[in-house]
Amino acid sequence: ALVAIEEADAPAVMPGQQVRILLTSTPTRVLTGEVVDVASRATSSDKPGLSSVGRQHLVEVKLTTDDRLALLGARGRAKIETDRRTLWQIASRELREMLKLPW
């Protein structure tokens, strides 16, 4: 499976991390997997199939559950288990992102 993540989140994602995917077509079934690879270059979000959140990195996920539900082109949400952070760390990161200059 391929998962698109925001460019700012890419440094925290590494091979071996656990992933949970919830497809919109089967909202009661959670697919699980593991990060295999993270693209080293960001992709512009104007490409079909990617969300419109700016630049993104593609993450390759090897599914460990029955992947017959993950049909080609299926959409959904993915949660990647990265390191645990305190509320202060999360808030300060968001503040830095808000104050980032566009150039």
N, CA, C and O of each residue as an XYZ file, in Angstrom:
412
protein
N       0.848     -1.178      0.000
C       0.000      0.000      0.000
C       0.891      1.238      0.000
O       1.992      1.225      0.551
N       0.406      2.294     -0.619
C       1.115      3.571     -0.595
C       0.322      4.561      0.238
O      -0.893      4.688      0.087
N       1.021      5.257      1.115
C       0.415      6.244      1.996
C       1.130      7.571      1.769
O       2.360      7.617      1.748
N       0.368      8.650      1.599
C       0.955      9.979      1.429
C       0.960     10.682      2.780
O      -0.065     10.749      3.458
N       2.126     11.207      3.170
C       2.235     11.943      4.431
C       2.746     13.344      4.141
O       3.412     13.570      3.131
N       2.435     14.285      5.024
C       2.901     15.657      4.864
C       4.420     15.706      4.948
O       5.044     14.914      5.654
N       4.999     16.643      4.220
C       6.455     16.782      4.172
C       7.047     16.991      5.566
O       8.127     16.479      5.862
N       6.355     17.732      6.416
C       6.857     18.014      7.768
C       6.919     16.756      8.633
O       7.704     16.699      9.579
N       6.106     15.755      8.323
C       6.077     14.525      9.116
C       7.089     13.481      8.652
O       7.354     12.519      9.373
N       7.650     13.654      7.478
C       8.536     12.641      6.888
C       9.742     12.273      7.755
O      10.074     11.090      7.833
N      10.415     13.228      8.410
C      11.585     12.834      9.217
C      11.262     11.884     10.378
O      12.145     11.170     10.851
N      10.019     11.870     10.836
C       9.639     11.021     11.964
C       9.256      9.607     11.539
O       9.123      8.720     12.383
N       9.077      9.390     10.227
C       8.629      8.083      9.733
C       9.834      7.287      9.240
O      10.635      7.776      8.443
N       9.949      6.029      9.736
C      11.085      5.176      9.394
C      10.619      3.749      9.132
O       9.583      3.328      9.646
N      11.380      3.008      8.336
C      11.040      1.600      8.115
C      10.943      0.840      9.441
O      11.709      1.074     10.376
N       9.979     -0.070      9.486
C       9.771     -0.882     10.680
C       8.653     -0.381     11.577
O       8.184     -1.118     12.445
N       8.217      0.859     11.385
C       7.141      1.385     12.229
C       5.805      0.763     11.833
O       5.566      0.462     10.664
N       4.944      0.577     12.822
C       3.640     -0.048     12.614
C       2.653      0.959     12.033
O       2.698      2.147     12.349
N       1.753      0.456     11.168
C       0.767      1.296     10.484
C      -0.610      0.652     10.620
O      -0.758     -0.565     10.514
N      -1.609      1.493     10.858
C      -3.004      1.064     10.837
C      -3.712      1.865      9.755
O      -3.579      3.087      9.698
N      -4.472      1.174      8.887
C      -5.160      1.833      7.777
C      -6.643      1.538      7.876
O      -7.053      0.390      8.050
N      -7.444      2.589      7.764
C      -8.900      2.471      7.775
C      -9.396      2.963      6.418
O      -9.295      4.150      6.111
N      -9.931      2.054      5.608
C     -10.418      2.414      4.280
C     -11.834      2.971      4.365
O     -12.635      2.535      5.191
N     -12.132      3.935      3.503
C     -13.480      4.507      3.511
C     -14.513      3.501      3.024
O     -15.681      3.586      3.404
N     -14.103      2.550      2.190
C     -15.041      1.549      1.670
C     -15.408      0.493      2.708
O     -16.478     -0.110      2.620
N     -14.531      0.259      3.696
C     -14.796     -0.715      4.761
C     -14.418     -0.094      6.104
O     -13.395     -0.452      6.688
N     -15.244      0.841      6.600
C     -14.878      1.597      7.806
C     -14.852      0.797      9.102
O     -14.403      1.313     10.125
N     -15.312     -0.428      9.087
C     -15.284     -1.225     10.319
C     -14.092     -2.168     10.364
O     -13.904     -2.874     11.354
N     -13.288     -2.192      9.317
C     -12.142     -3.111      9.239
C     -10.843     -2.317      9.219
O     -10.676     -1.413      8.400
N      -9.936     -2.649     10.107
C      -8.633     -1.975     10.177
C      -7.578     -2.892      9.579
O      -7.420     -4.037     10.002
N      -6.854     -2.370      8.586
C      -5.730     -3.107      8.009
C      -4.476     -2.709      8.777
O      -4.330     -1.550      9.164
N      -3.590     -3.636      8.996
C      -2.338     -3.332      9.677
C      -1.175     -3.640      8.764
O      -1.276     -4.459      7.850
N      -0.071     -2.968      9.028
C       1.116     -3.189      8.212
C       2.338     -2.571      8.852
O       2.329     -2.166     10.015
N       3.394     -2.510      8.053
C       4.674     -2.002      8.530
C       5.298     -1.140      7.435
O       5.238     -1.477      6.253
N       5.896     -0.027      7.845
C       6.570      0.854      6.893
C       7.764      0.114      6.307
O       8.594     -0.427      7.037
N       7.841      0.096      4.971
C       8.949     -0.550      4.275
C       9.925      0.501      3.758
O      11.140      0.321      3.832
N       9.378      1.613      3.228
C      10.229      2.631      2.624
C       9.527      3.982      2.680
O       8.301      4.062      2.603
N      10.320      5.038      2.814
C       9.816      6.415      2.779
C      10.531      7.118      1.638
O      11.759      7.100      1.564
N       9.767      7.736      0.753
C      10.361      8.447     -0.379
C      11.266      9.566      0.125
O      10.901     10.307      1.038
N      12.431      9.682     -0.467
C      13.378     10.706     -0.025
C      13.031     12.088     -0.571
O      13.508     13.099     -0.054
N      12.204     12.136     -1.613
C      11.819     13.422     -2.192
C      10.318     13.613     -2.062
O       9.543     12.663     -2.174
N       9.928     14.840     -1.825
C       8.501     15.167     -1.706
C       7.883     15.245     -3.093
O       8.551     15.553     -4.081
N       6.584     14.957     -3.138
C       5.812     15.021     -4.369
C       4.805     16.148     -4.233
O       4.219     16.338     -3.167
N       4.603     16.889     -5.302
C       3.613     17.959     -5.285
C       2.226     17.340     -5.248
O       1.990     16.304     -5.871
N       1.307     17.966     -4.522
C      -0.021     17.380     -4.332
C      -0.966     17.618     -5.495
O      -2.140     17.261     -5.397
N      -0.504     18.208     -6.597
C      -1.393     18.412     -7.735
C      -1.535     17.149     -8.580
O      -2.202     17.170     -9.614
N      -0.919     16.057     -8.152
C      -1.033     14.790     -8.874
C      -2.322     14.090     -8.460
O      -2.732     14.193     -7.304
N      -2.967     13.382     -9.384
C      -4.213     12.684     -9.035
C      -3.983     11.617     -7.972
O      -2.962     10.930     -7.983
N      -4.926     11.482     -7.065
C      -4.842     10.449     -6.041
C      -4.241     10.920     -4.738
O      -4.373     10.235     -3.724
N      -3.578     12.078     -4.732
C      -3.006     12.607     -3.498
C      -3.919     13.683     -2.940
O      -4.648     14.337     -3.685
N      -3.878     13.863     -1.633
C      -4.710     14.895     -1.031
C      -4.131     16.269     -1.359
O      -3.017     16.372     -1.874
N      -4.875     17.303     -1.067
C      -4.453     18.655     -1.434
C      -3.837     19.389     -0.255
O      -4.227     20.520      0.038
N      -2.887     18.770      0.420
C      -2.293     19.338      1.621
C      -0.894     19.888      1.357
O      -0.139     20.075      2.312
N      -0.521     20.151      0.133
C       0.820     20.650     -0.149
C       1.743     19.527     -0.574
O       1.305     18.559     -1.195
N       3.022     19.652     -0.242
C       4.007     18.646     -0.654
C       3.953     17.446      0.282
O       3.795     17.587      1.495
N       4.086     16.264     -0.309
C       3.947     15.022      0.448
C       5.031     14.030      0.076
O       5.586     14.075     -1.022
N       5.325     13.137      1.004
C       6.227     12.017      0.763
C       5.364     10.759      0.687
O       4.412     10.604      1.451
N       5.700      9.875     -0.230
C       4.987      8.607     -0.316
C       5.688      7.577      0.564
O       6.914      7.463      0.557
N       4.895      6.838      1.311
C       5.400      5.809      2.216
C       4.877      4.461      1.727
O       3.673      4.285      1.541
N       5.783      3.519      1.522
C       5.385      2.176      1.123
C       5.143      1.354      2.377
O       5.990      1.290      3.267
N       3.968      0.724      2.435
C       3.564     -0.070      3.598
C       3.298     -1.499      3.153
O       2.546     -1.736      2.208
N       3.919     -2.448      3.840
C       3.635     -3.864      3.594
C       2.519     -4.270      4.540
O       2.682     -4.220      5.760
N       1.384     -4.672      3.977
C       0.242     -5.044      4.798
C       0.452     -6.410      5.418
O       0.931     -7.338      4.766
N       0.086     -6.520      6.694
C       0.209     -7.801      7.393
C      -1.145     -8.468      7.564
O      -1.222     -9.634      7.951
N      -2.212     -7.735      7.277
C      -3.556     -8.325      7.325
C      -3.983     -8.667      5.909
O      -3.269     -8.375      4.950
N      -5.137     -9.280      5.782
C      -5.674     -9.683      4.483
C      -5.791     -8.459      3.578
O      -6.603     -7.570      3.832
N      -4.985     -8.418      2.530
C      -4.953     -7.228      1.692
C      -5.953     -7.266      0.537
O      -5.903     -6.394     -0.331
N      -6.850     -8.236      0.496
C      -7.866     -8.263     -0.567
C      -8.814     -7.082     -0.438
O      -9.426     -6.662     -1.420
N      -8.940     -6.539      0.783
C      -9.802     -5.375      0.974
C      -9.169     -4.102      0.432
O      -9.872     -3.137      0.133
N      -7.863     -4.093      0.305
C      -7.147     -2.912     -0.171
C      -7.105     -2.927     -1.691
O      -6.081     -3.252     -2.292
N      -8.209     -2.579     -2.296
C      -8.291     -2.581     -3.740
C      -7.507     -1.428     -4.332
O      -7.299     -0.403     -3.683
N      -7.077     -1.604     -5.561
C      -6.331     -0.574     -6.257
C      -7.144      0.720     -6.287
O      -8.293      0.724     -6.729
N      -6.557      1.799     -5.824
C      -7.228      3.092     -5.819
C      -8.089      3.353     -4.599
O      -8.723      4.404     -4.513
N      -8.130      2.422     -3.650
C      -8.934      2.618     -2.444
C      -8.373      3.783     -1.639
O      -7.164      4.012     -1.619
N      -9.261      4.514     -0.978
C      -8.853      5.661     -0.181
C      -9.178      5.412      1.281
O     -10.062      4.623      1.615
N      -8.441      6.104      2.147
C      -8.694      5.963      3.569
C      -7.731      6.799      4.380
O      -7.101      7.721      3.860
N      -7.618      6.475      5.653
C      -6.718      7.177      6.567
C      -5.727      6.178      7.147
O      -6.061      5.024      7.415
N      -4.503      6.652      7.334
C      -3.469      5.796      7.917
C      -2.906      6.459      9.158
O      -2.758      7.680      9.214
N      -2.599      5.655     10.135
C      -1.932      6.110     11.359
C      -0.613      5.363     11.466
O      -0.583      4.133     11.511
N       0.477      6.119     11.506
C       1.805      5.519     11.616
C       2.308      5.764     13.029
O       2.357      6.904     13.491
N       2.684      4.678     13.716
C       3.171      4.783     15.091
C       4.612      5.297     15.085
O       5.549      4.551     14.797
N       4.772      6.570     15.403
C       6.106      7.152     15.502
C       6.443      7.281     16.982
O       5.754      6.712     17.829
N       7.473      8.008     17.290
C       7.861      8.177     18.694
C       6.790      8.940     19.466
O       6.052      9.745     18.897
N       6.718      8.682     20.742
C       5.755      9.361     21.611
C       6.257     10.769     21.920
O       7.451     10.975     22.138
N       5.340     11.733     21.939
C       5.708     13.116     22.216
C       4.791     13.685     23.296
O       3.647     13.261     23.457
N       5.326     14.647     24.020
C       4.518     15.327     25.025
C       3.643     16.364     24.333
O       3.874     16.722     23.178
N       2.643     16.837     25.054
C       1.766     17.873     24.523
C       2.564     19.127     24.184
O       2.282     19.775     23.176
N       3.550     19.481     24.998
C       4.392     20.648     24.731
C       5.164     20.481     23.420
O       5.259     21.427     22.638
N       5.711     19.302     23.175
C       6.457     19.063     21.938
C       5.547     19.191     20.711
O       5.946     19.753     19.691
N       4.347     18.676     20.817
C       3.396     18.772     19.703
C       3.007     20.227     19.463
O       3.004     20.692     18.323
N       2.677     20.952     20.543
C       2.261     22.350     20.413
C       3.388     23.223     19.861
O       3.141     24.081     19.013
N       4.612     23.018     20.325
C       5.717     23.844     19.838
C       6.012     23.559     18.369
O       6.382     24.470     17.629
N       5.856     22.317     17.939
C       6.052     21.995     16.526
C       4.996     22.677     15.663
O       5.312     23.229     14.609
N       3.750     22.639     16.108
C       2.672     23.291     15.364
C       2.904     24.793     15.283
O       2.663     25.405     14.242
N       3.370     25.387     16.372
C       3.649     26.823     16.381
C       4.768     27.157     15.398
O       4.672     28.142     14.666
N       5.820     26.353     15.375
C       6.912     26.570     14.408
C       6.405     26.484     12.974
O       6.817     27.266     12.118
N       5.510     25.531     12.713
C       4.955     25.381     11.366
C       4.100     26.591     10.983
O       4.128     27.035      9.835
N       3.342     27.121     11.942
C       2.497     28.296     11.653
C       3.330     29.534     11.360
O       2.936     30.372     10.549
N       4.477     29.654     12.014
C       5.316     30.824     11.849
C       6.339     30.694     10.716
O       7.100     31.625     10.450
N       6.352     29.541     10.057
C       7.308     29.303      8.975
C       7.001     30.242      7.803
O       5.851     30.383      7.387
N       8.034     30.867      7.291
C       7.864     31.748      6.144
C       7.696     30.925      4.871
O       8.296     29.858      4.740
N       6.874     31.417      3.921
C       6.585     30.619      2.720
C       7.745     30.482      1.748
O       7.643     29.690      0.810
N       8.826     31.198      1.918
C       9.940     31.062      0.967
C      11.048     30.360      1.559
O      12.070     30.155      0.903
